Amino acid sequence: MKNLTLLVYCKVRAFLADEEGANAIEYAVIAGLIAVALIAVLSPTDSGIVGGLKAFFDGVGTKVGGLAPD
């Protein structure tokens, strides 16, 4: 019985220490997030993130342009 308990303990400990699958999942999630970010930034339409940033910087440019000395 003692050997069986030790064997089960060693197997469970080895299973918990194995992170090979977790690393693959983390890399897949990171690659997915990068793909979504690229699609959002490089989309040809002016909607979403690109449209919002364009409108923001156009507004800043208009306000700063009015403050420039002649």
Residue pairs with C-beta under 8 A, 6 or more apart in sequence:
40 48
40 49
40 50
41 49
41 50
43 50
45 51
46 54
